[in-house]
Amino acid sequence: AKAVVAGGTLNALPCLGEEAGWRGWLLQELAPLGFWRASLLSGAMWGLWHAPLVVQGHNYPQHPIAGVALMTAFCALLSPGMALLRWKSRSVWPAVVFHGVLNAGGPLPLLLLAGGSDLTVGVTGLAGLLVLAGANAGIFALFGRDIGPMPEDAWIARD
């Protein structure tokens, strides 16, 4: 519960810059490619953007080099859900709050589970990738290939 409150408020503030760039500007620029291509491509770019931090030991301290590939896959697989929030709400704010909650609560599985590797457990490990792949299958089952055109008029504030 604390992760939701802190993530939706305090932790969301630093996420605003990322989300304004990734889901606000870049996703809109890539929107002519269609929802799936735009969200997966922007997600892969978002993952590669994290590479310098990952190599320094963030997210995958035991495996910083392999972690770059996993972080890229994680961000690519996370991106369709966040893009859907952005696409349907016509605002980056839902993605900002989601990102903040994820950053606040994401490390909890590593703290609660004994053993395992940073490559396999947690939301950014293989277990998380499988969950995200399932979530994307659910998004596809609900919306199909064509989510519809992305609204172009608002990305920070709603009308």
Rosetta constraint file for C-alpha pairs under 8 A:
AtomPair CA 1 CA 5 HARMONIC 6.43 0.50
AtomPair CA 2 CA 6 HARMONIC 5.83 0.50
AtomPair CA 2 CA 7 HARMONIC 7.94 0.50
AtomPair CA 3 CA 7 HARMONIC 5.36 0.50
AtomPair CA 3 CA 8 HARMONIC 7.97 0.50
AtomPair CA 3 CA 101 HARMONIC 5.94 0.50
AtomPair CA 3 CA 104 HARMONIC 5.07 0.50
AtomPair CA 3 CA 105 HARMONIC 5.08 0.50
AtomPair CA 4 CA 8 HARMONIC 5.72 0.50
AtomPair CA 4 CA 101 HARMONIC 5.25 0.50
AtomPair CA 4 CA 104 HARMONIC 7.47 0.50
AtomPair CA 4 CA 105 HARMONIC 7.45 0.50
AtomPair CA 5 CA 9 HARMONIC 6.25 0.50
AtomPair CA 5 CA 101 HARMONIC 7.75 0.50
AtomPair CA 6 CA 10 HARMONIC 5.25 0.50
AtomPair CA 6 CA 11 HARMONIC 5.82 0.50
AtomPair CA 6 CA 12 HARMONIC 7.95 0.50
AtomPair CA 6 CA 100 HARMONIC 7.78 0.50
AtomPair CA 6 CA 101 HARMONIC 7.15 0.50
AtomPair CA 6 CA 104 HARMONIC 6.87 0.50
AtomPair CA 7 CA 11 HARMONIC 4.48 0.50
AtomPair CA 7 CA 12 HARMONIC 5.59 0.50
AtomPair CA 7 CA 97 HARMONIC 6.68 0.50
AtomPair CA 7 CA 98 HARMONIC 7.65 0.50
AtomPair CA 7 CA 99 HARMONIC 7.64 0.50
AtomPair CA 7 CA 100 HARMONIC 4.17 0.50
AtomPair CA 7 CA 101 HARMONIC 3.71 0.50
AtomPair CA 7 CA 102 HARMONIC 7.05 0.50
AtomPair CA 7 CA 103 HARMONIC 6.90 0.50
AtomPair CA 7 CA 104 HARMONIC 5.19 0.50
AtomPair CA 7 CA 105 HARMONIC 7.61 0.50
AtomPair CA 8 CA 12 HARMONIC 5.47 0.50
AtomPair CA 8 CA 97 HARMONIC 4.72 0.50
AtomPair CA 8 CA 98 HARMONIC 7.08 0.50
AtomPair CA 8 CA 100 HARMONIC 5.68 0.50
AtomPair CA 8 CA 101 HARMONIC 5.62 0.50
AtomPair CA 9 CA 13 HARMONIC 6.84 0.50
AtomPair CA 9 CA 97 HARMONIC 7.33 0.50
AtomPair CA 9 CA 100 HARMONIC 7.54 0.50
AtomPair CA 10 CA 100 HARMONIC 7.83 0.50
AtomPair CA 11 CA 15 HARMONIC 7.03 0.50
AtomPair CA 11 CA 100 HARMONIC 4.74 0.50
AtomPair CA 11 CA 101 HARMONIC 7.10 0.50
AtomPair CA 11 CA 103 HARMONIC 7.24 0.50
AtomPair CA 11 CA 104 HARMONIC 6.66 0.50
AtomPair CA 12 CA 16 HARMONIC 6.42 0.50
AtomPair CA 12 CA 96 HARMONIC 5.72 0.50
AtomPair CA 12 CA 97 HARMONIC 5.32 0.50
AtomPair CA 12 CA 98 HARMONIC 7.89 0.50
AtomPair CA 12 CA 99 HARMONIC 6.70 0.50
AtomPair CA 12 CA 100 HARMONIC 4.05 0.50
AtomPair CA 12 CA 101 HARMONIC 7.25 0.50
AtomPair CA 13 CA 17 HARMONIC 7.94 0.50
AtomPair CA 13 CA 96 HARMONIC 7.80 0.50
AtomPair CA 13 CA 100 HARMONIC 7.60 0.50
AtomPair CA 14 CA 18 HARMONIC 7.63 0.50
AtomPair CA 14 CA 100 HARMONIC 7.98 0.50
AtomPair CA 15 CA 19 HARMONIC 6.05 0.50
AtomPair CA 15 CA 96 HARMONIC 5.71 0.50
AtomPair CA 15 CA 97 HARMONIC 7.97 0.50
AtomPair CA 15 CA 99 HARMONIC 6.38 0.50
AtomPair CA 15 CA 100 HARMONIC 6.14 0.50
AtomPair CA 16 CA 20 HARMONIC 5.85 0.50
AtomPair CA 16 CA 93 HARMONIC 7.87 0.50
AtomPair CA 16 CA 96 HARMONIC 5.55 0.50
AtomPair CA 17 CA 21 HARMONIC 6.37 0.50
AtomPair CA 18 CA 22 HARMONIC 5.97 0.50
AtomPair CA 19 CA 23 HARMONIC 5.11 0.50
AtomPair CA 19 CA 24 HARMONIC 6.12 0.50
AtomPair CA 19 CA 92 HARMONIC 6.44 0.50
AtomPair CA 19 CA 95 HARMONIC 6.77 0.50
AtomPair CA 19 CA 96 HARMONIC 5.89 0.50
AtomPair CA 20 CA 24 HARMONIC 4.35 0.50
AtomPair CA 20 CA 25 HARMONIC 6.24 0.50
AtomPair CA 20 CA 92 HARMONIC 6.60 0.50
AtomPair CA 20 CA 155 HARMONIC 7.92 0.50
AtomPair CA 20 CA 156 HARMONIC 7.48 0.50
AtomPair CA 21 CA 25 HARMONIC 5.05 0.50
AtomPair CA 21 CA 26 HARMONIC 6.04 0.50
AtomPair CA 22 CA 26 HARMONIC 5.08 0.50
AtomPair CA 22 CA 27 HARMONIC 6.12 0.50
AtomPair CA 22 CA 42 HARMONIC 6.64 0.50
AtomPair CA 22 CA 43 HARMONIC 7.95 0.50
AtomPair CA 22 CA 46 HARMONIC 6.99 0.50
AtomPair CA 23 CA 27 HARMONIC 4.99 0.50
AtomPair CA 23 CA 28 HARMONIC 7.26 0.50
AtomPair CA 23 CA 82 HARMONIC 7.70 0.50
AtomPair CA 23 CA 83 HARMONIC 6.34 0.50
AtomPair CA 23 CA 86 HARMONIC 6.63 0.50
AtomPair CA 23 CA 92 HARMONIC 6.41 0.50
AtomPair CA 23 CA 95 HARMONIC 7.62 0.50
AtomPair CA 24 CA 28 HARMONIC 6.45 0.50
AtomPair CA 24 CA 86 HARMONIC 7.81 0.50
AtomPair CA 24 CA 91 HARMONIC 7.72 0.50
AtomPair CA 24 CA 92 HARMONIC 5.93 0.50
AtomPair CA 24 CA 155 HARMONIC 5.53 0.50
AtomPair CA 24 CA 156 HARMONIC 7.28 0.50
AtomPair CA 25 CA 29 HARMONIC 6.32 0.50
AtomPair CA 26 CA 30 HARMONIC 6.18 0.50
AtomPair CA 26 CA 42 HARMONIC 6.77 0.50
AtomPair CA 27 CA 31 HARMONIC 5.86 0.50
AtomPair CA 27 CA 38 HARMONIC 6.11 0.50
AtomPair CA 27 CA 39 HARMONIC 6.64 0.50
AtomPair CA 27 CA 42 HARMONIC 6.35 0.50
AtomPair CA 27 CA 83 HARMONIC 7.51 0.50
AtomPair CA 28 CA 150 HARMONIC 7.27 0.50
AtomPair CA 28 CA 152 HARMONIC 7.20 0.50
AtomPair CA 30 CA 34 HARMONIC 7.64 0.50
AtomPair CA 30 CA 38 HARMONIC 5.00 0.50
AtomPair CA 30 CA 42 HARMONIC 7.73 0.50
AtomPair CA 31 CA 35 HARMONIC 6.36 0.50
AtomPair CA 31 CA 38 HARMONIC 5.58 0.50
AtomPair CA 31 CA 149 HARMONIC 7.69 0.50
AtomPair CA 31 CA 150 HARMONIC 6.48 0.50
AtomPair CA 32 CA 38 HARMONIC 7.75 0.50
AtomPair CA 33 CA 37 HARMONIC 5.80 0.50
AtomPair CA 33 CA 38 HARMONIC 5.66 0.50
AtomPair CA 34 CA 38 HARMONIC 5.84 0.50
AtomPair CA 34 CA 146 HARMONIC 7.14 0.50
AtomPair CA 34 CA 149 HARMONIC 7.68 0.50
AtomPair CA 35 CA 39 HARMONIC 5.87 0.50
AtomPair CA 35 CA 80 HARMONIC 7.87 0.50
AtomPair CA 35 CA 83 HARMONIC 7.98 0.50
AtomPair CA 35 CA 145 HARMONIC 7.67 0.50
AtomPair CA 35 CA 146 HARMONIC 6.78 0.50
AtomPair CA 35 CA 147 HARMONIC 6.21 0.50
AtomPair CA 35 CA 148 HARMONIC 7.73 0.50
AtomPair CA 36 CA 40 HARMONIC 5.97 0.50
AtomPair CA 36 CA 80 HARMONIC 6.88 0.50
AtomPair CA 36 CA 145 HARMONIC 7.11 0.50
AtomPair CA 37 CA 41 HARMONIC 5.84 0.50
AtomPair CA 38 CA 42 HARMONIC 5.96 0.50
AtomPair CA 39 CA 43 HARMONIC 5.92 0.50
AtomPair CA 39 CA 76 HARMONIC 7.46 0.50
AtomPair CA 39 CA 79 HARMONIC 5.56 0.50
AtomPair CA 39 CA 80 HARMONIC 5.11 0.50
AtomPair CA 39 CA 83 HARMONIC 5.96 0.50
AtomPair CA 40 CA 44 HARMONIC 6.13 0.50
AtomPair CA 40 CA 76 HARMONIC 4.98 0.50
AtomPair CA 40 CA 77 HARMONIC 6.88 0.50
AtomPair CA 40 CA 79 HARMONIC 6.22 0.50
AtomPair CA 40 CA 80 HARMONIC 6.48 0.50
AtomPair CA 41 CA 45 HARMONIC 6.26 0.50
AtomPair CA 41 CA 76 HARMONIC 6.95 0.50
AtomPair CA 42 CA 46 HARMONIC 6.06 0.50
AtomPair CA 42 CA 76 HARMONIC 7.26 0.50
AtomPair CA 42 CA 79 HARMONIC 7.34 0.50
AtomPair CA 43 CA 47 HARMONIC 6.15 0.50
AtomPair CA 43 CA 72 HARMONIC 7.48 0.50
AtomPair CA 43 CA 75 HARMONIC 4.95 0.50
AtomPair CA 43 CA 76 HARMONIC 3.86 0.50
AtomPair CA 43 CA 77 HARMONIC 7.11 0.50
AtomPair CA 43 CA 78 HARMONIC 7.16 0.50
AtomPair CA 43 CA 79 HARMONIC 4.93 0.50
AtomPair CA 43 CA 80 HARMONIC 7.84 0.50
AtomPair CA 44 CA 48 HARMONIC 6.27 0.50
AtomPair CA 44 CA 72 HARMONIC 5.32 0.50
AtomPair CA 44 CA 73 HARMONIC 6.74 0.50
AtomPair CA 44 CA 75 HARMONIC 6.07 0.50
AtomPair CA 44 CA 76 HARMONIC 4.57 0.50
AtomPair CA 45 CA 49 HARMONIC 6.10 0.50
AtomPair CA 45 CA 72 HARMONIC 7.52 0.50
AtomPair CA 45 CA 76 HARMONIC 7.90 0.50
AtomPair CA 46 CA 50 HARMONIC 6.68 0.50
AtomPair CA 46 CA 72 HARMONIC 7.24 0.50
AtomPair CA 46 CA 75 HARMONIC 6.31 0.50
AtomPair CA 46 CA 76 HARMONIC 7.59 0.50
AtomPair CA 47 CA 51 HARMONIC 6.91 0.50
AtomPair CA 47 CA 68 HARMONIC 7.65 0.50
AtomPair CA 47 CA 71 HARMONIC 5.41 0.50
AtomPair CA 47 CA 72 HARMONIC 3.78 0.50
AtomPair CA 47 CA 73 HARMONIC 7.04 0.50
AtomPair CA 47 CA 74 HARMONIC 7.18 0.50
AtomPair CA 47 CA 75 HARMONIC 4.99 0.50
AtomPair CA 47 CA 76 HARMONIC 6.80 0.50
AtomPair CA 48 CA 68 HARMONIC 7.10 0.50
AtomPair CA 48 CA 71 HARMONIC 7.56 0.50
AtomPair CA 48 CA 72 HARMONIC 5.57 0.50
AtomPair CA 50 CA 54 HARMONIC 6.23 0.50
AtomPair CA 50 CA 68 HARMONIC 7.68 0.50
AtomPair CA 50 CA 71 HARMONIC 7.39 0.50
AtomPair CA 50 CA 72 HARMONIC 7.94 0.50
AtomPair CA 51 CA 55 HARMONIC 6.01 0.50
AtomPair CA 51 CA 68 HARMONIC 5.39 0.50
AtomPair CA 51 CA 71 HARMONIC 7.75 0.50
AtomPair CA 52 CA 56 HARMONIC 6.36 0.50
AtomPair CA 53 CA 57 HARMONIC 6.64 0.50
AtomPair CA 53 CA 58 HARMONIC 5.60 0.50
AtomPair CA 54 CA 58 HARMONIC 4.69 0.50
AtomPair CA 54 CA 59 HARMONIC 6.07 0.50
AtomPair CA 54 CA 60 HARMONIC 6.46 0.50
AtomPair CA 54 CA 61 HARMONIC 7.75 0.50
AtomPair CA 54 CA 64 HARMONIC 5.59 0.50
AtomPair CA 54 CA 65 HARMONIC 7.59 0.50
AtomPair CA 54 CA 67 HARMONIC 6.34 0.50
AtomPair CA 54 CA 68 HARMONIC 6.03 0.50
AtomPair CA 54 CA 71 HARMONIC 7.82 0.50
AtomPair CA 55 CA 64 HARMONIC 4.67 0.50
AtomPair CA 55 CA 65 HARMONIC 5.93 0.50
AtomPair CA 55 CA 67 HARMONIC 7.54 0.50
AtomPair CA 55 CA 68 HARMONIC 7.00 0.50
AtomPair CA 56 CA 61 HARMONIC 7.91 0.50
AtomPair CA 56 CA 64 HARMONIC 6.88 0.50
AtomPair CA 57 CA 61 HARMONIC 4.21 0.50
AtomPair CA 57 CA 62 HARMONIC 7.46 0.50
AtomPair CA 57 CA 63 HARMONIC 7.74 0.50
AtomPair CA 57 CA 64 HARMONIC 5.47 0.50
AtomPair CA 58 CA 64 HARMONIC 7.61 0.50
AtomPair CA 59 CA 67 HARMONIC 7.48 0.50
AtomPair CA 59 CA 118 HARMONIC 7.59 0.50
AtomPair CA 59 CA 124 HARMONIC 7.50 0.50
AtomPair CA 60 CA 64 HARMONIC 5.38 0.50
AtomPair CA 60 CA 67 HARMONIC 5.39 0.50
AtomPair CA 60 CA 118 HARMONIC 5.45 0.50
AtomPair CA 60 CA 119 HARMONIC 6.90 0.50
AtomPair CA 61 CA 118 HARMONIC 7.37 0.50
AtomPair CA 62 CA 117 HARMONIC 7.60 0.50
AtomPair CA 62 CA 118 HARMONIC 6.64 0.50
AtomPair CA 63 CA 67 HARMONIC 5.66 0.50
AtomPair CA 63 CA 118 HARMONIC 7.45 0.50
AtomPair CA 63 CA 119 HARMONIC 7.34 0.50
AtomPair CA 64 CA 68 HARMONIC 6.61 0.50
AtomPair CA 65 CA 69 HARMONIC 7.54 0.50
AtomPair CA 66 CA 70 HARMONIC 6.54 0.50
AtomPair CA 67 CA 71 HARMONIC 5.82 0.50
AtomPair CA 67 CA 119 HARMONIC 7.08 0.50
AtomPair CA 68 CA 72 HARMONIC 6.10 0.50
AtomPair CA 69 CA 73 HARMONIC 6.23 0.50
AtomPair CA 70 CA 74 HARMONIC 5.91 0.50
AtomPair CA 70 CA 119 HARMONIC 7.50 0.50
AtomPair CA 70 CA 124 HARMONIC 7.16 0.50
AtomPair CA 70 CA 125 HARMONIC 7.01 0.50
AtomPair CA 70 CA 126 HARMONIC 7.85 0.50
AtomPair CA 71 CA 75 HARMONIC 6.04 0.50
AtomPair CA 71 CA 124 HARMONIC 6.64 0.50
AtomPair CA 72 CA 76 HARMONIC 6.09 0.50
AtomPair CA 73 CA 77 HARMONIC 6.06 0.50
AtomPair CA 73 CA 129 HARMONIC 7.48 0.50
AtomPair CA 74 CA 78 HARMONIC 5.96 0.50
AtomPair CA 74 CA 124 HARMONIC 5.94 0.50
AtomPair CA 74 CA 125 HARMONIC 7.92 0.50
AtomPair CA 74 CA 128 HARMONIC 7.70 0.50
AtomPair CA 74 CA 129 HARMONIC 5.95 0.50
AtomPair CA 74 CA 132 HARMONIC 7.90 0.50
AtomPair CA 75 CA 79 HARMONIC 5.82 0.50
AtomPair CA 76 CA 80 HARMONIC 7.56 0.50
AtomPair CA 77 CA 129 HARMONIC 7.02 0.50
AtomPair CA 77 CA 132 HARMONIC 5.80 0.50
AtomPair CA 77 CA 133 HARMONIC 6.42 0.50
AtomPair CA 77 CA 136 HARMONIC 7.31 0.50
AtomPair CA 78 CA 82 HARMONIC 6.65 0.50
AtomPair CA 78 CA 132 HARMONIC 6.23 0.50
AtomPair CA 79 CA 83 HARMONIC 5.74 0.50
AtomPair CA 80 CA 84 HARMONIC 5.92 0.50
AtomPair CA 80 CA 136 HARMONIC 6.89 0.50
AtomPair CA 81 CA 85 HARMONIC 6.48 0.50
AtomPair CA 81 CA 135 HARMONIC 7.76 0.50
AtomPair CA 81 CA 136 HARMONIC 7.15 0.50
AtomPair CA 81 CA 139 HARMONIC 7.60 0.50
AtomPair CA 82 CA 86 HARMONIC 6.39 0.50
AtomPair CA 82 CA 95 HARMONIC 5.41 0.50
AtomPair CA 82 CA 98 HARMONIC 7.63 0.50
AtomPair CA 83 CA 87 HARMONIC 5.77 0.50
AtomPair CA 83 CA 95 HARMONIC 7.55 0.50
AtomPair CA 84 CA 88 HARMONIC 5.90 0.50
AtomPair CA 85 CA 89 HARMONIC 5.87 0.50
AtomPair CA 85 CA 91 HARMONIC 7.99 0.50
AtomPair CA 85 CA 92 HARMONIC 7.78 0.50
AtomPair CA 85 CA 94 HARMONIC 6.04 0.50
AtomPair CA 85 CA 95 HARMONIC 6.06 0.50
AtomPair CA 86 CA 90 HARMONIC 5.61 0.50
AtomPair CA 86 CA 91 HARMONIC 5.39 0.50
AtomPair CA 86 CA 92 HARMONIC 5.30 0.50
AtomPair CA 86 CA 93 HARMONIC 7.75 0.50
AtomPair CA 86 CA 94 HARMONIC 6.77 0.50
AtomPair CA 86 CA 95 HARMONIC 6.26 0.50
AtomPair CA 86 CA 155 HARMONIC 7.83 0.50
AtomPair CA 87 CA 91 HARMONIC 7.57 0.50
AtomPair CA 87 CA 150 HARMONIC 5.61 0.50
AtomPair CA 87 CA 151 HARMONIC 7.01 0.50
AtomPair CA 88 CA 150 HARMONIC 7.84 0.50
AtomPair CA 89 CA 94 HARMONIC 7.52 0.50
AtomPair CA 90 CA 150 HARMONIC 7.92 0.50
AtomPair CA 90 CA 151 HARMONIC 6.20 0.50
AtomPair CA 90 CA 152 HARMONIC 8.00 0.50
AtomPair CA 90 CA 153 HARMONIC 7.86 0.50
AtomPair CA 90 CA 154 HARMONIC 5.77 0.50
AtomPair CA 90 CA 155 HARMONIC 5.77 0.50
AtomPair CA 90 CA 158 HARMONIC 6.72 0.50
AtomPair CA 91 CA 154 HARMONIC 6.29 0.50
AtomPair CA 91 CA 155 HARMONIC 4.40 0.50
AtomPair CA 91 CA 156 HARMONIC 5.21 0.50
AtomPair CA 91 CA 157 HARMONIC 6.01 0.50
AtomPair CA 91 CA 158 HARMONIC 6.21 0.50
AtomPair CA 92 CA 96 HARMONIC 6.11 0.50
AtomPair CA 92 CA 155 HARMONIC 5.63 0.50
AtomPair CA 92 CA 156 HARMONIC 5.56 0.50
AtomPair CA 92 CA 157 HARMONIC 8.00 0.50
AtomPair CA 93 CA 97 HARMONIC 6.19 0.50
AtomPair CA 93 CA 156 HARMONIC 6.81 0.50
AtomPair CA 94 CA 98 HARMONIC 6.12 0.50
AtomPair CA 95 CA 99 HARMONIC 5.92 0.50
AtomPair CA 96 CA 100 HARMONIC 6.20 0.50
AtomPair CA 97 CA 101 HARMONIC 6.20 0.50
AtomPair CA 98 CA 102 HARMONIC 6.09 0.50
AtomPair CA 99 CA 103 HARMONIC 6.14 0.50
AtomPair CA 100 CA 104 HARMONIC 6.14 0.50
AtomPair CA 101 CA 105 HARMONIC 5.96 0.50
AtomPair CA 101 CA 106 HARMONIC 7.86 0.50
AtomPair CA 102 CA 106 HARMONIC 5.09 0.50
AtomPair CA 103 CA 107 HARMONIC 7.53 0.50
AtomPair CA 106 CA 122 HARMONIC 7.14 0.50
AtomPair CA 106 CA 123 HARMONIC 5.98 0.50
AtomPair CA 106 CA 124 HARMONIC 8.00 0.50
AtomPair CA 107 CA 111 HARMONIC 6.70 0.50
AtomPair CA 107 CA 122 HARMONIC 6.79 0.50
AtomPair CA 107 CA 123 HARMONIC 7.57 0.50
AtomPair CA 108 CA 112 HARMONIC 6.12 0.50
AtomPair CA 108 CA 122 HARMONIC 7.70 0.50
AtomPair CA 109 CA 113 HARMONIC 5.78 0.50
AtomPair CA 109 CA 121 HARMONIC 7.29 0.50
AtomPair CA 109 CA 122 HARMONIC 5.14 0.50
AtomPair CA 109 CA 123 HARMONIC 7.49 0.50
AtomPair CA 110 CA 114 HARMONIC 7.71 0.50
AtomPair CA 110 CA 118 HARMONIC 7.79 0.50
AtomPair CA 110 CA 121 HARMONIC 6.66 0.50
AtomPair CA 110 CA 122 HARMONIC 5.54 0.50
AtomPair CA 116 CA 120 HARMONIC 6.59 0.50
AtomPair CA 116 CA 121 HARMONIC 6.15 0.50
AtomPair CA 117 CA 121 HARMONIC 6.09 0.50
AtomPair CA 118 CA 122 HARMONIC 7.09 0.50
AtomPair CA 118 CA 124 HARMONIC 7.89 0.50
AtomPair CA 118 CA 125 HARMONIC 6.03 0.50
AtomPair CA 119 CA 124 HARMONIC 7.59 0.50
AtomPair CA 119 CA 125 HARMONIC 4.63 0.50
AtomPair CA 119 CA 126 HARMONIC 6.18 0.50
AtomPair CA 120 CA 125 HARMONIC 4.39 0.50
AtomPair CA 120 CA 126 HARMONIC 4.54 0.50
AtomPair CA 120 CA 127 HARMONIC 5.82 0.50
AtomPair CA 121 CA 125 HARMONIC 4.95 0.50
AtomPair CA 121 CA 126 HARMONIC 6.50 0.50
AtomPair CA 121 CA 127 HARMONIC 5.64 0.50
AtomPair CA 121 CA 128 HARMONIC 7.25 0.50
AtomPair CA 122 CA 126 HARMONIC 7.85 0.50
AtomPair CA 122 CA 127 HARMONIC 6.51 0.50
AtomPair CA 122 CA 128 HARMONIC 5.98 0.50
AtomPair CA 123 CA 127 HARMONIC 6.69 0.50
AtomPair CA 123 CA 128 HARMONIC 4.00 0.50
AtomPair CA 123 CA 129 HARMONIC 7.14 0.50
AtomPair CA 124 CA 128 HARMONIC 5.45 0.50
AtomPair CA 124 CA 129 HARMONIC 6.77 0.50
AtomPair CA 125 CA 129 HARMONIC 6.37 0.50
AtomPair CA 126 CA 130 HARMONIC 6.27 0.50
AtomPair CA 127 CA 131 HARMONIC 6.49 0.50
AtomPair CA 128 CA 132 HARMONIC 6.16 0.50
AtomPair CA 129 CA 133 HARMONIC 6.07 0.50
AtomPair CA 130 CA 134 HARMONIC 6.27 0.50
AtomPair CA 131 CA 135 HARMONIC 6.21 0.50
AtomPair CA 132 CA 136 HARMONIC 6.12 0.50
AtomPair CA 133 CA 137 HARMONIC 6.25 0.50
AtomPair CA 134 CA 138 HARMONIC 6.28 0.50
AtomPair CA 135 CA 139 HARMONIC 6.28 0.50
AtomPair CA 136 CA 140 HARMONIC 6.10 0.50
AtomPair CA 137 CA 141 HARMONIC 6.05 0.50
AtomPair CA 138 CA 142 HARMONIC 6.17 0.50
AtomPair CA 139 CA 143 HARMONIC 5.93 0.50
AtomPair CA 139 CA 144 HARMONIC 7.37 0.50
AtomPair CA 140 CA 144 HARMONIC 4.50 0.50
AtomPair CA 140 CA 145 HARMONIC 6.57 0.50
AtomPair CA 143 CA 147 HARMONIC 5.79 0.50
AtomPair CA 154 CA 158 HARMONIC 6.08 0.50
AtomPair CA 154 CA 159 HARMONIC 7.30 0.50
